[in-house]
Amino acid sequence: MTTVIGQRNGPLRNVPEEEYNMKNWKKAIAFVVSGAALVSFAACGSSNGDAADNGSSDSGKKTVGFVAVGPEGGFRSANEKDIQNAFKDAGFDLIYSPTSNSDQSKQIQAFNKFVNDEVDAIILSSTEDSGWDDSLKKAAEAEIPVFTVDRNVDVKDAEAKKAIVSHIGPSNEWCGQQAAEFLNEQYPDGANGIILEGIAGLSVVKDRQTGFDSKIASNQKVLESQSANWSTDEAKTVTAGLLDKYKSEGIKWIWAQNDEMALGAAQAVDAAGLKGQVTIIGNDGTEAALQAVADGDLAFDIEYNPIFGKETAQAVKDYLDGKDVEANIEIDSKTFTKEEAQAALDSGERQY
């Protein structure tokens, strides 16, 4: 028996019934397989997968990407832990992406991935203040708000600037001013000193120096400024070399732009038999530095308060809720003399 069928774009022809039935059976199988594949594809497409795939997580929480600095010392550890805890408490899904060795390229990769993943907001704690224009332009185009914390970024492109909603953190210029004013009080007739700087090119380094320069008296002589890259060991080596180099001039003070370097400078001063003869100032307000001030190894310490996670989380929440957010949210900090450092340690309230 034969069945007459029509060919697409061809003439009618006679087909044996067995062949006709086999063709229809194969078509049915193909239809079922195709339908199953479409169902599978649709299921994959609707899945959130990682929290950042579609902005909000499976739980319905807003997703925030945190482009972080990572391990760098007492301040950094306290700051990034506080931010993580604050966003968790505020009900966000925070994706923490630290770099290492101040590797900006990895930070840029993390930032761009957050943009591609369409997170709800990005927190940026930059290793360097420049080089962010292209990434920020992508964020602006994707309408993803960016909040810089701790360190400002230097943005030239007008479109890139639109991505940044607010900067949150203490004032680095204020820190430098406090160091200068303390030295002016300690040495009203002027004295020779050295400065231990952080990693070159960072806004924190430039801002602290700008603050220092704006207040330091003209009779204070900076013999040399040298980077010790935030490191205790490197600061010890650099300070030892400078103490020897300027032995005849007589170094009377050392300002270190962070606590780790101040502690290294104190070790070098002690090893040179000059403890008590050189005024050393630290910057950050870590527990180790406050103990050194209380013990007389450092003369003065300037806090750069790392505890501003709640303020950051609140700024992000307010913006996502459609509220106005200040362009600059400055976090208050303190300074510590010997008595003040001891009192702070005794209080048991320090978080870092």
C-alpha positions as CSV (number, residue, x, y, z in Angstrom):
1,M,0.0,0.0,0.0
2,T,1.2,3.5,-0.8
3,T,0.4,7.0,0.5
4,V,0.6,10.2,-1.5
5,I,2.5,13.1,0.2
6,G,3.7,16.4,-1.0
7,Q,7.3,17.4,-0.9
8,R,8.3,20.9,0.1
9,N,9.1,22.8,-3.1
10,G,8.7,19.6,-5.1
11,P,6.2,17.4,-6.8
12,L,3.8,14.9,-5.3
13,R,5.2,11.3,-5.1
14,N,4.0,7.9,-3.9
15,V,5.7,6.6,-0.7
16,P,5.4,3.1,0.8
17,E,3.3,3.1,4.0
18,E,6.2,1.6,6.1
19,E,8.5,4.5,5.0
20,Y,5.7,7.1,5.8
21,N,5.1,5.7,9.3
22,M,8.9,5.6,10.0
23,K,9.3,9.2,9.0
24,N,6.5,10.3,11.2
25,W,7.9,8.3,14.2
26,K,11.3,10.0,13.8
27,K,9.6,13.4,13.6
28,A,7.8,12.8,16.8
29,I,10.9,11.7,18.6
30,A,12.8,14.8,17.3
31,F,9.9,17.0,18.5
32,V,10.0,15.6,22.0
33,V,13.8,16.0,22.3
34,S,13.7,19.5,21.0
35,G,10.9,20.4,23.5
36,A,13.0,19.0,26.4
37,A,16.0,21.0,25.3
38,L,14.0,24.2,25.2
39,V,12.6,23.5,28.7
40,S,16.2,22.8,29.9
41,F,17.5,26.0,28.3
42,A,14.7,28.1,29.8
43,A,15.4,26.7,33.2
44,C,19.1,27.5,32.9
45,G,18.3,31.0,31.7
46,S,16.1,31.8,34.6
47,S,18.5,30.6,37.3
48,N,20.4,33.3,39.2
49,G,23.4,31.0,39.7
50,D,26.0,33.2,41.5
51,A,24.6,36.1,43.5
52,A,25.9,38.7,41.0
53,D,24.4,37.1,37.8
54,N,21.3,39.2,37.7
55,G,22.0,41.9,40.3
56,S,19.9,40.6,43.1
57,S,20.6,37.2,44.8
58,D,18.3,34.2,45.0
59,S,17.1,35.5,48.4
60,G,15.9,38.7,46.8
61,K,18.6,40.7,48.6
62,K,20.4,43.5,46.8
63,T,23.9,42.5,45.6
64,V,26.9,44.8,46.2
65,G,30.3,44.2,44.8
66,F,33.3,45.2,47.0
67,V,36.5,45.9,45.1
68,A,38.9,45.8,48.0
69,V,42.6,46.3,48.7
70,G,43.0,43.1,50.8
71,P,45.9,42.4,53.3
72,E,47.9,45.6,54.0
73,G,48.1,46.1,57.8
74,G,46.0,46.7,60.8
75,F,43.9,49.5,59.4
76,R,43.0,47.6,56.3
77,S,42.0,44.4,58.1
78,A,39.7,46.3,60.5
79,N,38.2,48.4,57.7
80,E,37.3,45.6,55.3
81,K,36.0,43.3,58.1
82,D,33.8,46.2,59.4
83,I,32.4,46.9,55.9
84,Q,31.6,43.2,55.3
85,N,29.9,42.9,58.7
86,A,27.9,46.1,58.2
87,F,26.5,45.1,54.8
88,K,25.6,41.6,56.1
89,D,23.7,43.3,59.0
90,A,22.0,45.7,56.6
91,G,20.6,42.8,54.6
92,F,22.8,43.0,51.5
93,D,24.6,40.2,49.7
94,L,28.2,41.6,49.6
95,I,30.7,40.0,47.2
96,Y,34.1,40.7,48.6
97,S,36.9,40.8,46.0
98,P,40.3,41.7,47.5
99,T,43.5,42.1,45.5
100,S,47.1,41.5,46.7
101,N,50.3,43.5,46.6
102,S,48.3,46.6,45.5
103,D,47.6,45.0,42.1
104,Q,45.4,47.5,40.4
105,S,44.9,45.3,37.3
106,K,43.1,42.6,39.4
107,Q,41.0,45.4,40.9
108,I,40.0,46.6,37.5
109,Q,39.1,43.0,36.4
110,A,37.0,42.6,39.5
111,F,35.2,45.9,38.9
112,N,34.5,45.1,35.3
113,K,33.1,41.7,36.2
114,F,30.8,43.3,38.8
115,V,29.5,45.6,36.0
116,N,29.0,42.7,33.6
117,D,27.2,40.8,36.3
118,E,24.8,43.7,36.8
119,V,25.2,44.1,40.6
120,D,23.1,46.7,42.3
121,A,26.0,48.8,43.5
122,I,29.8,48.8,43.7
123,I,32.1,49.8,46.6
124,L,35.6,50.8,45.4
125,S,38.6,50.9,47.7
126,S,41.3,51.6,45.1
127,T,44.9,50.7,45.3
128,E,45.7,53.7,43.0
129,D,43.8,56.9,42.4
130,S,44.2,57.0,38.6
131,G,43.3,54.6,35.8
132,W,39.6,54.2,36.6
133,D,38.0,56.2,33.9
134,D,37.2,53.4,31.5
135,S,35.7,51.1,34.2
136,L,33.7,53.9,35.7
137,K,32.3,54.8,32.3
138,K,31.1,51.2,31.9
139,A,29.4,51.5,35.3
140,A,27.8,54.8,34.4
141,E,26.5,53.3,31.1
142,A,25.1,50.3,33.1
143,E,23.5,52.7,35.6
144,I,25.4,51.0,38.5
145,P,26.2,53.4,41.3
146,V,29.7,53.4,42.7
147,F,30.8,54.4,46.2
148,T,34.5,55.1,46.8
149,V,35.7,54.4,50.4
150,D,38.9,55.3,52.2
151,R,40.8,56.5,49.1
152,N,39.5,59.0,46.5
153,V,40.0,58.4,42.8
154,D,41.2,61.0,40.3
155,V,38.7,60.9,37.4
156,K,39.1,63.0,34.3
157,D,36.3,61.8,32.1
158,A,33.0,63.6,32.6
159,E,30.9,60.5,31.9
160,A,33.0,58.4,34.3
161,K,32.4,60.9,37.1
162,K,28.7,60.3,36.8
163,A,29.1,56.8,38.2
164,I,30.4,58.0,41.6
165,V,27.7,58.8,44.0
166,S,29.7,59.4,47.2
167,H,33.0,59.1,48.9
168,I,33.1,57.8,52.4
169,G,36.0,57.9,54.8
170,P,38.2,60.0,57.1
171,S,40.2,63.0,55.8
172,N,43.8,62.2,54.9
173,E,44.6,65.9,54.7
174,W,43.4,66.3,58.3
175,C,45.9,63.5,59.3
176,G,48.8,65.3,57.8
177,Q,47.8,68.6,59.4
178,Q,47.7,66.9,62.9
179,A,51.2,65.6,62.4
180,A,52.5,69.1,61.4
181,E,50.8,70.9,64.2
182,F,52.2,68.5,66.8
183,L,55.7,69.0,65.5
184,N,55.3,72.7,65.5
185,E,54.3,72.6,69.2
186,Q,57.1,70.2,70.1
187,Y,59.8,72.2,68.3
188,P,58.8,75.8,68.3
189,D,62.3,76.8,67.2
190,G,62.3,74.3,64.4
191,A,64.1,71.0,64.0
192,N,65.4,68.5,61.4
193,G,63.3,65.5,60.4
194,I,62.5,62.8,57.9
195,I,59.2,61.5,56.4
196,L,58.4,57.9,55.7
197,E,55.9,57.7,52.9
198,G,53.5,55.0,51.7
199,I,53.3,53.5,48.2
200,A,53.9,56.2,45.6
201,G,51.0,57.3,43.5
202,L,48.3,56.7,46.0
203,S,45.8,59.5,46.9
204,V,46.3,58.7,50.6
205,V,50.0,59.5,50.3
206,K,49.5,62.7,48.4
207,D,46.6,63.9,50.6
208,R,48.5,63.3,53.8
209,Q,51.5,65.1,52.5
210,T,49.3,68.0,51.2
211,G,47.8,68.4,54.7
212,F,51.3,68.2,56.3
213,D,52.7,70.8,54.0
214,S,49.8,73.2,54.6
215,K,50.5,73.4,58.3
216,I,54.2,72.7,58.9
217,A,56.2,75.7,60.1
218,S,58.9,77.1,57.8
219,N,61.5,76.5,60.4
220,Q,60.9,72.7,60.4
221,K,63.4,71.2,57.9
222,V,62.5,68.0,56.1
223,L,65.9,66.4,55.4
224,E,64.4,63.6,53.2
225,S,61.2,61.9,52.3
226,Q,61.4,58.2,51.3
227,S,58.9,55.5,50.7
228,A,58.9,52.4,53.0
229,N,55.8,51.0,51.3
230,W,53.7,50.8,54.5
231,S,56.0,48.0,55.8
232,T,57.5,47.7,59.3
233,D,60.6,45.9,58.1
234,E,61.2,48.2,55.2
235,A,60.7,51.2,57.4
236,K,63.3,49.9,59.9
237,T,65.8,49.5,57.1
238,V,65.1,52.9,55.5
239,T,65.2,54.7,58.9
240,A,68.5,53.1,59.9
241,G,70.0,54.3,56.6
242,L,68.7,57.8,57.0
243,L,69.8,58.1,60.6
244,D,73.3,57.2,59.5
245,K,73.2,59.4,56.4
246,Y,72.1,62.5,58.4
247,K,74.1,61.8,61.6
248,S,75.8,65.2,61.5
249,E,72.5,67.1,60.9
250,G,70.8,65.4,63.8
251,I,67.3,64.0,63.1
252,K,64.9,65.1,65.8
253,W,61.6,63.9,64.4
254,I,60.1,61.2,62.1
255,W,56.7,61.3,60.7
256,A,55.5,58.0,59.3
257,Q,52.4,58.0,57.1
258,N,51.1,54.8,58.7
259,D,51.6,52.9,62.0
260,E,53.5,49.9,60.6
261,M,56.2,52.2,59.3
262,A,56.2,54.2,62.6
263,L,56.9,50.9,64.5
264,G,59.7,50.1,62.1
265,A,61.2,53.5,62.6
266,A,61.0,53.1,66.4
267,Q,62.9,49.8,66.1
268,A,65.7,51.5,64.1
269,V,65.8,54.5,66.5
270,D,66.1,52.1,69.5
271,A,68.8,50.1,67.7
272,A,70.8,53.3,67.1
273,G,70.6,54.2,70.9
274,L,68.4,57.2,70.2
275,K,65.2,56.2,72.0
276,G,63.8,59.3,73.7
277,Q,65.8,61.6,71.5
278,V,63.7,61.3,68.3
279,T,60.0,62.2,68.2
280,I,58.2,59.6,66.1
281,I,54.6,60.1,64.9
282,G,52.5,57.3,63.5
283,N,49.2,57.4,61.6
284,D,46.2,55.1,61.7
285,G,45.4,54.5,65.4
286,T,45.9,50.7,65.5
287,E,46.2,49.0,68.9
288,A,49.9,48.2,68.4
289,A,50.7,51.8,67.7
290,L,48.7,53.0,70.7
291,Q,50.6,50.6,72.9
292,A,53.8,52.0,71.5
293,V,52.7,55.5,72.3
294,A,51.8,54.4,75.9
295,D,55.2,52.7,76.2
296,G,57.0,55.8,75.0
297,D,58.3,54.3,71.7
298,L,56.1,56.7,69.7
299,A,55.3,60.2,70.8
300,F,52.0,60.7,69.0
301,D,49.6,58.8,66.9
302,I,46.9,60.0,64.5
303,E,43.8,57.9,64.1
304,Y,42.5,57.2,60.6
305,N,39.3,55.7,61.7
306,P,38.6,52.4,59.8
307,I,35.1,51.8,61.3
308,F,32.7,53.2,58.8
309,G,30.9,50.2,57.5
310,K,27.5,51.3,58.8
311,E,27.9,54.7,57.2
312,T,28.8,53.0,53.9
313,A,25.9,50.5,54.0
314,Q,23.5,53.3,54.9
315,A,24.6,55.4,52.0
316,V,24.2,52.6,49.5
317,K,20.8,51.7,51.0
318,D,19.6,55.3,50.9
319,Y,20.6,55.7,47.2
320,L,19.0,52.5,46.1
321,D,15.9,53.6,48.0
322,G,15.8,56.8,45.9
323,K,17.0,59.1,48.7
324,D,19.7,61.9,48.4
325,V,23.2,61.0,49.5
326,E,26.0,63.4,50.3
327,A,28.8,63.5,47.9
328,N,31.4,63.4,50.7
329,I,30.8,61.6,54.0
330,E,33.7,62.4,56.3
331,I,34.3,60.1,59.2
332,D,35.6,61.6,62.5
333,S,39.0,60.5,63.8
334,K,41.1,61.2,67.0
335,T,44.7,61.9,68.0
336,F,46.6,60.2,70.9
337,T,49.3,61.4,73.2
338,K,50.8,59.0,75.8
339,E,48.0,59.5,78.4
340,E,45.2,59.4,75.7
341,A,46.6,56.2,74.2
342,Q,46.7,54.5,77.6
343,A,43.2,55.6,78.4
344,A,42.0,54.3,75.0
345,L,43.7,50.9,75.6
346,D,42.3,50.7,79.1
347,S,38.7,51.3,77.9
348,G,38.6,48.0,76.0
349,E,36.5,49.7,73.4
350,R,39.0,49.8,70.6
351,Q,37.9,47.6,67.6
352,Y,41.3,47.4,65.9
